């Protein structure tokens, strides 16, 4: 049996705010890296087809939207429980 307080409903392990916040921060870091990669790809003068550029543009727009949502989520997660 694990330490008290780590197990919640139906025996599932509970995670703290800091763990969830760290996950979201890592996800945001990965999305930022993908955004940078897509922007570099779109700015290069390679012979990408029009269809590929459109796909990259759509992916870039979606990644920026996802990053905005992640940043909002991260901002709302307090570091510590206020008492």
For each residue, the residues with C-beta under 8 A, 3 or more apart:
1:
2: 6 7 13
3: 6
4: 7
5: 14
6: 2 3 13 14
7: 2 4 11 12 13 14
8: 12 13 14
9: 12
10:
11: 7
12: 7 8 9
13: 2 6 7 8
14: 5 6 7 8
15: 19 20
16: 19 20
17: 20 21 77 78 79 80 81
18: 21 22 79
19: 15 16 22 23
20: 15 16 17 23 24 77
21: 17 18 24 25 74 77 79
22: 18 19 25 26
23: 19 20 26 27
24: 20 21 27 28 70 73 74 77
25: 21 22 28 29 74
26: 22 23 29 30
27: 23 24 30 31 70
28: 24 25 31 32 67 70 71 74
29: 25 26 32 33
30: 26 27 33 34
31: 27 28 34 35 63 66 67 70
32: 28 29 35 36 67
33: 29 30 36 37
34: 30 31 37 38 59 63
35: 31 32 38 39 60 63 64 67
36: 32 33 39 40
37: 33 34 40 41
38: 34 35 41 42 56 59 60 63
39: 35 36 42 43 60
40: 36 37 43 44
41: 37 38 44 46 48 56
42: 38 39 53 56 57 60
43: 39 40
44: 40 41 48
45:
46: 41
47:
48: 41 44 52 53 56
49: 52 53
50: 53 54
51: 54 55
52: 48 49 55 56
53: 42 48 49 50 56 57
54: 50 51 57 58
55: 51 52 58 59
56: 38 41 42 48 52 53 59 60
57: 42 53 54 60 61
58: 54 55 61 62
59: 34 38 55 56 62 63
60: 35 38 39 42 56 57 63 64
61: 57 58 64 65
62: 58 59 65 66
63: 31 34 35 38 59 60 66 67
64: 35 60 61 67 68
65: 61 62 68 69
66: 31 62 63 69 70
67: 28 31 32 35 63 64 70 71
68: 64 65 71 72
69: 65 66 72 73
70: 24 27 28 31 66 67 73 74
71: 28 67 68 74 75
72: 68 69 75 76
73: 24 69 70 76 77
74: 21 24 25 28 70 71 77
75: 71 72
76: 72 73
77: 17 20 21 24 73 74
78: 17 81 82
79: 17 18 21
80: 17
81: 17 78
82: 78
83:
